[in-house]
């Protein structure tokens, strides 16, 4: 679970175009795995291979402006990320239904405004 690099890309613009970046990463690094995708951020897992770090920096540096990548970071996978990935695979979190745990507030009193002196 922890063998490799975590690459986080942040795409600029008010309406960031993530698809060209995703296509570029898939074509350039076919063994990469998209782990998370948010408004303007993509997080990938790259496997460790000989020369991978140099290749990652080289490709992103030379294509950064063309793809609209504002910034990116490359780090070794942390122990926390290993644990989260392991737990996700152990419990089938991706396939499990979401659970609801509503809070009963029927016995609570409404808040009163504070009086200041």
Secondary structure, DSSP 4 states (H G I P E B T S, - for coil): ---SEEEEEEE-STT---HHHHHHHHHH-TT-EEEEE-SSEEEEEE---TTHHHHHHHHHHHHHHHHTEEEEEEEEPPHHHHHHHHHHHHHTTTTSPP-------TTPPPP-PPP--
